[in-house]
């Protein structure tokens, strides 16, 4: 069974071919309900191995796959905005090139969106998988719009790899703001300010890479990207000055502490 749903993905030179293959299979061959379009944006030149995976997908997915190639690497925000222009369906699901969607993801999320026409953005809980140990840990997010609105003042309330949204509201606000990281959090804050409704499903619908490697990558250099989005949210009026200061100082402390302490803090915050 297929439904009027576009899946929006982007890949670039740094992605692993096997991961991209698994990700594509999870949104097509393994879904109980298939989308009628998959948009894959190739963000700049990629390796022969990645191009081989893309060719395999063109064969297996066929005309339902739209491949959009950018001449130069432009970053995720630009790639997603370009890809969004090629999405034909009114409802769009996001997918990252190194994550795996569970088989009932689109069935559950698409049914929810049909039943709740006022909801513009829908996410879910996700399951983080430690690439080294194989340990799995759920990441919980609030489910109701009211709780999401409160939570968003302090942390990202929507796990980007799990999201499904209505295209028109996102286009209406100009798409993803052009940040290197956290472009999704910036977008959610704009949509919340405009009064659009959000929800999360209380079930893990995406398995994503996490664990110690994720914690190691998020040091002080990551804070620079976070701070740009926090400033954006403050200037737009989404954050009050006290909220802005608490966010900025809190994020700096988390990124500055030793990795072992950061891992403990991250585990507590995630749950």
Phi, psi and omega per residue, in radians:
X1 nan 2.325 3.075
X2 -2.010 2.700 3.129
X3 -2.295 2.866 3.140
X4 -1.312 1.440 -3.062
X5 -2.520 2.263 3.019
X6 -1.794 2.332 3.046
X7 -1.791 2.220 -3.069
X8 -1.884 2.081 -3.134
X9 -2.269 2.791 2.996
X10 -2.445 2.543 3.068
X11 -2.360 2.690 3.131
X12 -2.550 3.135 -3.005
X13 -0.977 -0.548 -3.066
X14 -1.374 -0.114 -3.126
X15 -1.337 2.639 3.108
X16 -1.560 2.278 -3.100
X17 -0.961 -0.789 -3.118
X18 -1.109 -0.653 3.123
X19 -1.143 -0.739 3.115
X20 -1.110 -0.695 3.111
X21 -1.065 -0.803 3.135
X22 -1.105 -0.719 -3.117
X23 -1.104 -0.806 3.133
X24 -1.120 -0.720 3.115
X25 -1.096 -0.637 -3.075
X26 -1.206 -0.441 -3.121
X27 -1.719 -0.036 -3.127
X28 -2.201 -1.306 -3.038
X29 -1.144 -0.481 -3.003
X30 -1.792 0.036 -3.117
X31 -1.513 2.453 3.054
X32 -1.239 -0.504 3.037
X33 -2.225 2.141 -3.074
X34 -1.628 2.567 2.979
X35 -1.282 2.769 3.089
X36 -1.642 0.016 3.056
X37 -2.695 2.415 2.974
X38 -2.117 2.113 3.105
X39 -1.831 2.046 -3.139
X40 -1.993 1.978 3.103
X41 -1.636 2.154 3.096
X42 -1.673 1.846 -2.982
X43 -1.488 1.414 3.135
X44 1.602 3.126 3.134
X45 -1.071 2.475 3.103
X46 -2.265 2.966 -3.077
X47 -1.231 2.868 3.073
X48 -1.058 -0.626 -3.132
X49 -1.126 -0.748 3.099
X50 -1.164 -0.696 3.100
X51 -1.101 -0.560 3.096
X52 -1.153 -0.719 3.103
X53 -1.107 -0.707 3.124
X54 -1.111 -0.700 3.105
X55 -1.123 -0.704 3.083
X56 -1.046 -0.748 -3.123
X57 -1.151 -0.665 3.110
X58 -1.087 -0.576 3.114
X59 -1.304 -0.789 -3.035
X60 -1.354 -0.645 -3.106
X61 -1.564 -0.514 3.056
X62 1.261 -2.454 -3.056
X63 -1.166 -0.264 3.122
X64 -1.288 -0.222 3.127
X65 -1.681 2.175 3.044
X66 -1.930 2.019 3.132
X67 -1.784 2.172 3.138
X68 -2.043 2.121 -3.085
X69 -1.884 2.240 3.038
X70 -1.695 2.406 -3.062
X71 -1.138 -0.652 -3.136
X72 -2.207 2.721 3.080
X73 -1.185 2.109 -3.058
X74 -1.953 -0.152 -3.091
X75 1.686 2.801 -2.997
X76 -1.109 -0.736 -3.087
X77 -1.043 -0.837 3.141
X78 -1.120 -0.775 -3.126
X79 -1.038 -0.744 -3.135
X80 -1.194 -0.679 3.118
X81 -1.147 -0.670 3.070
X82 -1.144 -0.787 3.138
X83 -1.085 -0.629 -3.132
X84 -1.067 -0.577 3.113
X85 -1.111 -0.426 -3.110
X86 -1.660 -0.092 3.130
X87 -1.320 2.150 -3.074
X88 -1.536 -0.469 -3.063
X89 -1.437 2.741 3.102
X90 -1.330 -0.360 3.111
X91 -2.003 2.295 -3.043
X92 -2.169 2.324 3.059
X93 -1.892 2.423 3.066
X94 -1.615 2.636 3.063
X95 -2.642 2.355 3.078
X96 -1.614 2.741 -3.017
X97 -1.367 -0.045 3.124
X98 -2.229 0.286 3.118
X99 -2.009 2.935 -3.103
X100 -2.240 2.225 3.055
X101 -1.533 2.397 3.075
X102 -1.224 2.794 -2.933
X103 -1.119 -0.455 -3.091
X104 -1.757 0.204 -3.064
X105 -0.992 -0.990 -3.044
X106 -1.210 -0.596 3.090
X107 -1.031 -0.815 -3.106
X108 -1.242 -0.806 -3.058
X109 -1.251 -0.712 -3.129
X110 -1.146 -0.707 3.111
X111 -1.089 -0.692 3.124
X112 -1.112 -0.758 -3.110
X113 -1.140 -0.626 3.096
X114 -1.188 -0.636 -3.099
X115 -1.361 -0.429 -3.083
X116 -2.180 1.357 -3.046
X117 -1.135 -0.291 3.133
X118 -1.440 -0.266 3.137
X119 -1.368 2.172 -3.133
X120 -1.648 -0.550 -3.078
X121 -2.329 2.239 3.136
X122 -2.265 2.200 3.040
X123 -2.047 -2.833 3.091
X124 -2.750 2.997 2.919
X125 -1.157 2.768 3.052
X126 -2.274 2.914 3.110
X127 -2.056 2.053 3.096
X128 -1.500 2.363 -3.120
X129 -2.034 2.112 3.089
X130 -1.282 2.052 -3.068
X131 -1.121 -0.433 -3.110
X132 -1.501 -0.830 -3.029
X133 -1.729 -0.328 -3.067
X134 1.403 0.002 -3.131
X135 -1.143 2.425 3.128
X136 -1.945 2.430 -3.128
X137 -2.411 2.206 3.104
X138 -1.276 2.555 3.000
X139 -1.988 2.022 -3.072
X140 -1.608 2.535 3.038
X141 -2.385 2.673 -3.126
X142 -1.119 2.653 -3.017
X143 -1.763 -0.654 -3.069
X144 -1.499 2.730 3.134
X145 -1.037 -0.756 -3.116
X146 -1.057 -0.768 3.137
X147 -1.212 -0.644 3.096
X148 -1.100 -0.736 -3.137
X149 -1.061 -0.753 3.113
X150 -1.175 -0.836 -3.087
X151 -1.036 -0.630 -3.057
X152 -1.119 -0.329 3.106
X153 -1.238 -0.286 -3.040
X154 -2.167 -0.555 -3.109
X155 -2.592 2.861 3.124
X156 -1.175 2.098 -3.048
X157 -1.532 -0.112 -3.082
X158 -2.231 2.204 3.057
X159 -1.372 1.946 -2.989
X160 -0.929 -0.747 -3.118
X161 -1.124 -0.255 -3.091
X162 -1.740 -0.022 -2.879
X163 -1.403 2.595 2.973
X164 -2.376 2.336 -3.050
X165 -2.487 2.844 3.030
X166 -1.434 2.298 -3.014
X167 -1.103 -0.762 -2.987
X168 -1.035 -0.824 3.115
X169 -1.040 -0.667 -3.139
X170 -1.169 -0.744 3.083
X171 -1.119 -0.691 -3.095
X172 -1.031 -0.631 -3.116
X173 -1.623 0.100 3.060
X174 1.678 0.191 3.103
X175 1.343 -2.815 -3.124
X176 -1.234 2.203 2.997
X177 -1.039 2.536 -2.988
X178 -1.455 1.338 3.031
X179 -1.974 2.636 -3.141
X180 -1.180 -0.705 3.076
X181 -2.243 2.844 3.022
X182 1.088 0.337 3.123
X183 -1.107 -0.502 3.102
X184 -1.208 -0.746 3.119
X185 -1.078 -0.704 3.088
X186 -1.077 -0.734 3.127
X187 -1.129 -0.765 -3.131
X188 -1.074 -0.684 -3.124
X189 -1.128 -0.656 3.101
X190 -1.144 -0.802 -3.123
X191 -1.128 -0.684 3.100
X192 -1.117 -0.723 3.098
X193 -1.074 -0.562 -3.124
X194 -1.417 -0.062 3.071
X195 1.589 0.177 3.118
X196 -1.290 2.586 -3.047
X197 -1.581 2.493 -3.118
X198 -2.146 2.780 3.016
X199 -2.758 2.781 2.989
X200 -2.279 2.484 3.009
X201 -1.525 2.350 -3.097
X202 -1.452 0.941 3.115
X203 -2.640 2.516 -3.135
X204 -1.353 1.926 -3.086
X205 -1.884 -0.098 3.130
X206 -2.407 2.397 3.013
X207 -1.814 2.139 -3.083
X208 -2.229 2.718 3.127
X209 -1.164 2.344 3.121
X210 -2.606 -2.481 3.099
X211 1.414 -2.808 -3.035
X212 -1.087 -0.614 -3.131
X213 -1.081 -0.629 3.103
X214 -1.163 -0.758 3.140
X215 -1.110 -0.710 -3.131
X216 -1.099 -0.604 -3.092
X217 -1.284 -0.302 -2.985
X218 -1.829 1.114 3.084
X219 -1.672 -2.658 -3.063
X220 -1.090 -0.576 3.120
X221 -1.097 -0.553 3.107
X222 -1.210 -0.541 3.133
X223 -1.071 -0.595 3.140
X224 -1.055 -0.728 3.102
X225 -1.204 -0.717 3.100
X226 -1.046 -0.782 -3.056
X227 -1.107 -0.582 3.118
X228 -1.098 -0.714 3.133
X229 -1.253 -0.658 3.101
X230 -1.091 -0.731 3.072
X231 -1.090 -0.731 3.110
X232 -1.031 -0.781 -3.124
X233 -1.179 -0.587 3.100
X234 -1.228 -0.841 -3.128
X235 -1.093 -0.564 -3.132
X236 -1.374 -0.196 -3.125
X237 1.596 0.024 3.110
X238 -1.172 -0.667 3.094
X239 -1.876 2.390 2.980
X240 -1.283 2.931 3.127
X241 -1.068 -0.804 3.071
X242 -1.042 -0.720 3.114
X243 -1.118 -0.707 3.106
X244 -1.046 -0.822 -3.100
X245 -1.153 -0.755 3.131
X246 -1.100 -0.752 3.109
X247 -1.076 -0.811 -3.077
X248 -1.129 -0.844 -3.113
X249 -1.180 -0.766 -3.131
X250 -1.070 -0.769 3.130
X251 -1.129 -0.681 3.122
X252 -1.083 -0.782 -3.132
X253 -1.074 -0.800 -3.115
X254 -1.063 -0.703 -3.108
X255 -1.349 -0.382 -3.056
X256 -1.553 -0.383 -3.066
X257 -1.273 2.838 3.086
X258 -1.002 2.702 -3.063
X259 -1.001 -0.692 -3.113
X260 -1.088 -0.705 3.116
X261 -1.241 -0.709 3.137
X262 -1.078 -0.703 3.130
X263 -1.084 -0.705 3.119
X264 -1.155 -0.782 3.113
X265 -1.092 -0.724 -3.130
X266 -1.112 -0.706 3.132
X267 -1.109 -0.742 -3.138
X268 -1.181 -0.726 -3.138
X269 -1.191 -0.654 -3.086
X270 -1.119 -0.553 -3.105
X271 -1.665 nan nan
